[in-house]
Amino acid sequence: MATFRLPLSGDVSQTINPWNWFMKAGQFGLVNIDLGSSADPALENRILEDVGSYGRQLGRIGDALGVLLNHLDTADFTPAEHEIIADLRLQLAGVERLKRKARKSEAIPADGGAAHHVP
């Protein structure tokens, strides 16, 4: 069957995703979230898409800090510095507890996920 096109009407392909309209403007429903300004917003968006969300990036930093804390000699720390480290350890432990809880709540297939495992 022949394709009929009006003048200047070539092929047009556009994905319409209304969620993007809200996300790009920082509007989530009735709540405004200001993520701050960036010197290079396009680069920041690319990092978020290709590398990971802010939460993923902070999670990796937290994991690395946890490793460093396990090898840190705090003998010379002041009481205030000990408190700061203790607060960070509590926060990292809370994040890990929530991650474990989320993993447990995920449905596990009857085969234990073996069908989806790629060696």
N, C-alpha and C positions, 0 to 999 in steps of 0.2 A: 504494500500500500504506500502511496506517495505521501511525503511529509509536506504539509502546508505551513508556510511561515509568512508572517507579515513583514514588510520592509523593516530593517534594523532590529529584527527580533531574534537573532541567532539562538543557539541552544543556551538555555539558562538552567543552572543547577544551584540551588540554595538550600541549605539546611536551616530550618527555623526551629530554634530551641529557646523557648521563652525563659528557661532557667538561666541561660547565659546573659540575658538582658539584666536580670537582677544581680547576678554574680559579678559582672563587670562593673556595675555601678556600686557594688558593696551593699546592696539592699537584699535582705533576706526576710520576706514576708513583711511584717510590720516593724522589724528591728533593723536599724542601721548599724552596720559594722564598718568602722573606718580602719583599714589596714595600714594607714599612714601613707606618707609619700615615699616615692622611690626615685633615685637619681636616674634609673633606667627601668621603667615599668615593663617594657617589652622583654628585657632580659630576665627580670624577676618572674614574669609569667612563664617564660621558657624553662627556667629552673624548676618552678613548681610543677610543670607538666612533665619534664624529662627526668628530673632528679628525685623530687619527692615533695610532699606537702610540708608545711611548717612543722606539723606534728611529727612527721617521719624524720625530718632533719633534726629536730630537738630530741627525738627518741634515740637517734644514733649518737648524738652528743652526750646524752645521759648515760647510754651504755658505755661509751668510752670513758666518761668520768668515773663510773662505777669501777671499771677495771683499774684506773689510776688510783682511786681511793683505797682499793685493796692492797696496793703496794706502797702507800704513803706512810712515811714515818711522821707522826704528829706529836712527838715528844716535846718539841720546842714551841708548840702552838700555845697561844694565850687562851684563857677560858672562852673569850668571845669567838675566837677562831674555831675552837672545838665545837662550840654551839652551832656555828655556821655549817661546819662539816656534818654534824649530827642532823641538822635540818635537811641538808641535801640528801643524806642517806635515807631519811624518812620519806622524803618526796620520791626518790628513785624506787624505794621499796613499795610505796603506794601505787606507783605507775605499774610496776611489775605485777603486783597483786591483781590489778584490774585487767592487765593483759592475760594473765592466767585464767581469770574468771571468764573473760570473753572467749578464750580458746575452748574452755570446757563447755560453754553454752552452744558452740557451733555443732551442728549435726554431723556425726561421723557415720559414713556409709557402713553397711553391714560387712563389707570386705575390708574394713579398716582403712579405706582410701587406697588400697593396693592397685586398683584399676586405674587410678589417676596418677600413680607414681611413675616418674620417668627417671631411670637410673642415670 
